[in-house]
Amino acid sequence: MIRTTWPALALGFAVGCGSSAPAVTSSPTSPGDPAQQGCSRTSVGLTPLSDLAGTYQGEGGGLYPGGLSALPAFHLAEGLARARAIAPLDAAGRPSASGSYVFVSIGMSNTTQEFSTFKPMADGDGSRDSRLVVVDGAQGGVTAADWSNPGCPCWSQVTSRLQSAGVTAAQVATAWIKLADRQPSEGWPGHAEKLRDNIVRVLQLLPARFPNLKLAYLSSRIYAGYATSTLNPEPYAYQSGFSVRWTIEEQLRGGLRYDGPSPASPWLAWGPYLWADGLTPRSDGLTWSCSEFQSDGTHPATSGRQKVAMRLLDFVRTDPTAREWYLARP
């Protein structure tokens, strides 16, 4: 896959997900320096993509092309049309006023910990459409490379979890996808490109498994500066944001086609962008303290899971496309 630079004036933009900051050029700190690990590492000196007005290793900031954190207007319009077409389905995927539709998660341990915290919040949310069923398909220890394998047992586990929730794969309409790979070691941009390629392969498997999946929202990692192991430390957690952005840009360029009788992928957009530089506040105030992580500095503790879950809940309530299918309809 070839990355291209998008001229700022090439597209119309709408609906911001972040804000700009003064131009900053970010560079990585060493993830392997023992003196820079654990709770003392309250910052790695990197600027969140949503605030980055300069460059990181030659890559500009923003969640979407043009250095902005807003959906291109044409892509937003397509997403809105697809979101508004979501309706209850029976077990075979046929429209049914008495049916359901599903919001499922795909990802690794952090994803399941966060989504399993989100699920009871959503289930108890009086503003949620009662026909929407939330199912946590994410699984501990299952990496992006694992999910990209069509023979991975993780896919059968998703099917089992759907069945336990009283729904089927044919009723899955939307997804939250947050992926990572274990123990990355490549330099820039090798690992970020490898993760992007794995994300793309996962997306390409989805239309066959979930034939009525309309929309998928991608998120990258939370802060990993407190990590005490090589499982997935900084700067890899930060760089995963570029993997997500490059994936979405591929679709905006015409790849990963989501329309027609044999789509290559669902329609894609960012979900909540979760990375902040430790205790350095992001422009919207987001920070990550060591107390919000387990002892490994990588997996979120209860408070960290709640923080992500609340941001995901706010996202599905307020994002222009997500609120169309999440909120109860008149």
C-alpha positions in Angstrom: 0.0 0.0 0.0 1.3 3.5 -0.9 0.7 6.4 1.4 0.0 9.7 -0.3 -0.1 13.3 1.0 -3.5 14.9 0.8 -3.6 18.5 -0.2 -5.5 20.5 2.4 -7.9 21.9 -0.2 -8.6 18.7 -1.9 -11.6 17.8 0.2 -14.5 19.5 2.0 -14.5 18.7 5.8 -17.1 18.6 8.4 -17.6 17.4 12.0 -14.5 17.9 14.1 -13.2 15.2 16.4 -10.3 17.3 17.9 -8.7 20.6 17.7 -5.5 22.2 16.5 -2.5 23.3 18.5 0.6 25.3 17.6 2.9 23.6 15.2 4.9 21.0 16.9 7.4 18.4 15.6 7.3 15.3 17.7 10.0 12.6 17.9 9.9 9.4 19.8 11.6 8.6 23.1 13.2 5.2 23.5 10.7 2.5 24.6 13.5 0.4 26.0 15.3 2.7 28.4 14.7 1.2 31.9 15.0 4.7 33.5 12.1 5.8 31.4 9.7 3.0 32.3 7.0 2.6 34.9 5.0 5.3 36.8 7.9 7.8 36.6 7.4 8.0 32.8 4.6 10.6 32.9 5.3 11.8 29.4 7.0 10.6 26.3 7.1 14.1 24.6 4.8 13.2 21.8 1.8 15.2 20.5 -1.6 13.5 20.0 -2.6 13.3 16.4 -5.7 15.4 17.1 -3.4 18.2 18.3 -0.4 17.7 16.1 0.0 20.7 13.7 3.6 20.0 12.8 5.0 16.6 11.9 6.0 13.3 13.4 8.8 11.5 11.5 7.6 13.3 8.4 3.9 12.6 8.9 1.5 15.4 9.5 -1.1 15.5 12.2 -4.8 15.2 12.2 -7.1 12.1 12.2 -8.1 12.7 8.6 -6.4 14.1 5.5 -5.3 17.7 5.3 -4.1 17.8 8.9 -7.6 18.0 10.3 -9.6 15.8 12.7 -12.8 15.9 10.7 -14.5 13.6 8.3 -14.4 14.6 4.7 -17.9 15.9 3.8 -18.5 13.3 1.1 -17.5 10.5 3.4 -19.7 11.8 6.2 -22.7 12.0 3.8 -22.1 8.3 2.8 -21.8 7.3 6.5 -25.0 9.1 7.4 -26.9 7.4 4.6 -25.7 4.0 5.7 -26.4 4.7 9.4 -30.0 5.9 8.7 -30.6 2.7 6.7 -29.8 0.5 9.7 -33.0 -1.3 10.9 -33.9 -4.3 13.0 -33.3 -7.7 11.4 -34.4 -11.2 12.1 -31.9 -14.0 12.7 -31.5 -14.5 8.9 -30.8 -10.8 8.3 -34.1 -9.9 6.9 -35.9 -6.7 7.9 -38.2 -7.3 10.9 -40.0 -4.8 13.1 -39.6 -7.3 16.0 -35.9 -8.0 15.2 -32.6 -6.6 16.5 -29.3 -5.1 15.3 -25.9 -5.5 16.8 -22.9 -3.3 17.8 -19.9 -5.7 18.2 -16.3 -5.2 19.3 -13.3 -6.7 17.7 -9.8 -6.5 19.3 -7.4 -7.6 22.0 -7.3 -7.6 25.8 -7.5 -3.9 26.3 -10.5 -3.8 23.9 -12.5 -6.5 25.7 -11.7 -4.9 29.1 -12.9 -1.5 27.9 -15.9 -2.7 25.9 -17.1 -5.1 28.6 -17.2 -1.9 30.8 -19.0 0.0 28.1 -21.7 -2.7 27.6 -23.5 -2.4 31.0 -23.4 1.4 30.6 -25.0 1.1 27.2 -27.5 -1.6 28.3 -28.6 0.7 31.1 -28.8 3.9 29.0 -32.3 5.0 28.6 -31.4 6.9 25.4 -30.3 3.7 23.6 -32.5 2.2 21.0 -34.0 -0.8 22.7 -33.6 -2.9 19.5 -29.8 -2.4 19.6 -27.9 -5.4 21.2 -24.3 -4.7 22.4 -21.9 -7.7 22.1 -18.3 -7.8 23.2 -16.5 -9.9 20.6 -13.0 -8.7 21.6 -10.7 -11.3 23.3 -7.7 -11.2 25.5 -4.4 -12.3 23.8 -5.8 -12.1 20.3 -3.7 -9.7 18.2 -4.3 -8.0 14.9 -2.2 -10.7 13.2 -4.4 -13.4 14.8 -7.7 -11.7 13.8 -6.3 -11.3 10.2 -6.2 -15.1 9.9 -9.6 -16.4 8.7 -9.0 -19.7 10.5 -8.4 -18.0 13.9 -10.6 -19.6 16.6 -11.4 -16.1 17.7 -14.0 -15.9 14.9 -15.9 -18.9 16.3 -15.8 -17.3 19.7 -17.5 -14.2 18.3 -20.2 -16.4 16.8 -20.7 -18.1 20.2 -20.9 -14.8 22.0 -23.5 -13.6 19.5 -25.5 -16.8 20.0 -25.3 -16.3 23.8 -26.8 -12.8 23.4 -29.7 -14.2 21.3 -28.5 -12.7 18.0 -26.7 -13.9 14.9 -23.8 -12.7 12.6 -26.5 -11.6 10.1 -27.8 -9.0 12.6 -24.4 -7.3 13.1 -24.7 -3.7 11.8 -21.9 -1.8 13.4 -18.5 -2.5 15.0 -15.8 -0.9 17.2 -12.4 -2.2 16.2 -9.3 -1.6 18.3 -6.3 -3.8 17.4 -2.6 -4.1 18.3 0.2 -6.6 17.8 2.3 -8.1 20.6 5.9 -7.3 21.2 6.6 -5.0 18.2 10.3 -4.4 17.5 10.5 -2.8 14.1 11.6 0.8 13.7 9.5 3.5 12.1 7.5 3.1 10.0 7.8 -0.6 9.8 5.6 -1.7 12.7 3.0 1.0 11.9 2.7 -0.2 8.4 2.6 -3.9 9.5 -0.2 -3.1 11.9 -2.1 -1.2 9.2 -1.8 -4.1 6.8 -3.2 -6.4 9.5 -6.1 -4.1 10.2 -6.9 -4.0 6.5 -6.9 -7.8 6.3 -9.3 -8.0 9.3 -11.6 -5.5 7.6 -11.6 -7.5 4.4 -12.8 -10.5 6.3 -15.8 -8.7 7.8 -18.3 -8.5 4.9 -18.4 -12.3 4.5 -18.7 -12.9 8.2 -21.2 -10.1 8.9 -23.1 -9.5 5.6 -25.2 -6.6 7.0 -22.3 -4.8 8.7 -22.6 -1.1 7.6 -20.2 0.9 9.7 -16.9 0.3 11.5 -15.3 2.7 13.9 -11.6 2.4 14.5 -9.6 3.4 17.6 -5.9 3.2 18.3 -4.1 2.5 21.6 -4.2 4.4 24.9 -1.0 5.8 26.4 1.7 3.1 27.1 4.5 5.2 28.6 4.0 3.5 32.0 4.6 0.0 30.4 7.0 -2.2 32.3 7.3 -4.9 29.6 7.9 -5.1 25.9 4.3 -6.3 25.2 3.4 -3.0 23.4 5.2 0.0 24.8 5.7 3.5 23.5 6.2 4.7 20.9 4.3 1.8 19.3 1.0 2.7 21.1 1.3 6.3 19.7 2.3 5.1 16.3 -0.8 2.9 16.1 -2.8 6.1 15.5 -1.0 6.4 12.1 -1.9 2.8 11.3 -5.6 3.6 11.8 -5.3 6.9 9.9 -3.6 5.3 6.9 -6.3 2.6 6.8 -9.1 5.1 6.6 -7.1 7.2 4.1 -6.9 4.1 1.9 -10.7 4.0 1.8 -11.0 7.7 1.1 -8.7 7.2 -1.9 -11.1 4.6 -3.3 -9.7 1.4 -1.8 -11.5 -0.8 0.7 -14.7 -0.3 -1.2 -17.8 -0.4 1.0 -20.6 -0.2 -1.5 -21.9 -2.6 -4.2 -22.8 -6.3 -4.1 -19.4 -7.5 -2.9 -17.9 -4.8 -0.6 -14.3 -5.2 0.5 -14.9 -3.5 3.8 -17.5 -1.7 5.9 -17.6 2.1 5.8 -14.8 3.3 8.0 -14.3 6.3 10.4 -12.5 7.0 13.6 -14.1 6.1 16.8 -12.9 7.9 19.9 -9.2 8.8 19.7 -7.8 7.7 23.1 -4.1 8.6 23.1 -2.8 11.4 25.3 0.8 12.0 26.5 0.5 10.7 30.1 -0.1 13.6 32.5 0.4 16.2 29.8 -3.2 17.4 29.0 -4.5 17.1 25.5 -6.4 20.1 24.1 -9.6 18.6 25.3 -8.1 17.9 28.8 -7.5 14.1 28.4 -4.6 12.7 30.5 -3.5 9.3 31.6 -2.2 8.7 35.1 -0.4 5.6 36.3 -3.1 4.8 38.7 -5.4 4.2 35.7 -3.3 1.2 34.7 -2.7 -2.3 36.0 0.8 -3.1 37.4 2.1 -3.8 33.8 1.4 -0.2 32.8 -0.2 -1.5 29.6 -3.7 -2.8 30.5 -6.2 -0.4 32.0 -7.2 -0.7 35.6 -10.9 -0.3 36.5 -10.7 3.5 36.4 -8.9 3.4 33.0 -11.5 1.0 31.6 -14.3 3.4 32.8 -12.5 6.3 31.2 -12.5 4.6 27.8 -16.0 3.3 28.2 -17.3 6.8 29.0 -15.6 8.2 25.9 -17.1 5.5 23.8 -20.5 6.1 25.2 -20.2 9.8 24.6 -19.0 9.0 21.0 -22.0 6.8 20.1 -24.4 9.4 21.6 -22.9 12.4 19.8 -21.1 11.3 16.6 -23.3 12.3 13.6 -23.3 8.8 12.2 -23.3 6.7 15.4 -26.1 8.6 17.1 -28.3 7.7 14.1 -28.3 4.0 15.1 -27.5 4.2 18.8 -30.2 6.6 20.0 -33.8 5.6 20.3 -35.8 6.8 17.3 -39.1 8.7 17.6 
